[in-house]
Amino acid sequence: MIQRMAKVGRLGVVTDQAEKLPYSIELWDSGGQSLERVLAHALNAQLARALFHAAQKEHPESRILLRRGARTVADSAD
């Protein structure tokens, strides 16, 4: 059986599979106007929340968004 290898993008991120995960944790610039980078992707809400809280502790002065698709689930600015 031949398995398809996932593509590895910049910084070693697995791009094919990460894009299929429904939750994303995003780091926004200090003004909250532009996305700097996606910090993580998660399969379920419990893991996504844990990653969101860890990102808030790691970047206390930045705006962090937890999103499911286009919908914002949590925002550190709130």
N, C-alpha and C positions, 0 to 999 in steps of 0.2 A: 504494500500500500504506500502510495506517495502522498506526503502531506505538504501542503503549500506553506512556505515560509512567509512570515509576516515581514513587511518592509520596515526597515529601521531608518527613521528620519534623523534630523539634527538632534544632537545631544543624546542619542541612543533611545529615543522615544519610539515605541512600537506604534506606527501610525494606523495601519489597517484596523487593528483590534481596538485601539483607544477611541477611534472615531465612532465605533459602534456602541460604546458605553453611554447610557442615557444621562448621567450626571457629570457636570464639570465644575471645577473650582477655579475661578479666574482671579488673577491679580490685575488691578487697574491702577493707573497712575495716581499720583497724590491728589489731583483735582477731580478724579473720577470721570474723566472725559474720554480716555482711550485705554483699550485693553493692552497691557504690557505682555502678558503671557498666560497660558493655561497651566496651572500648577499640577492638576491631577484630573483623572477621570475615574468614575466609580460605577459599579454595577447596581448597587442598591442604596436606598436612602440612609440606612444606618451608617454605612461606611462613608458615604458622601458627607454626612454631618460631622463625623469624626475628623475627616480630612479638612473640612471647613474650619472647625475649631482649632485644629493644629496650625492651619495657615494664618488664622487671626493672631495666634500667639507668636508665630514666626515673623509676621509683618504687621505689627501693631499700628503703625501710622498709615498703612495703605488700605485701600478699599478692596474687600474680598467679596466676590459674588459666588453663591452656590446656585447653579442653574440646572434645570432639566430641559434639555432642548433650548427653546427660546424663552421659556418661562423662568423667572427669577424665584427661587425657593427661599433663599436667605441672602441678606445684604448686611455686611458689617457696619455700614453707615447708619443703619436703623437703630 
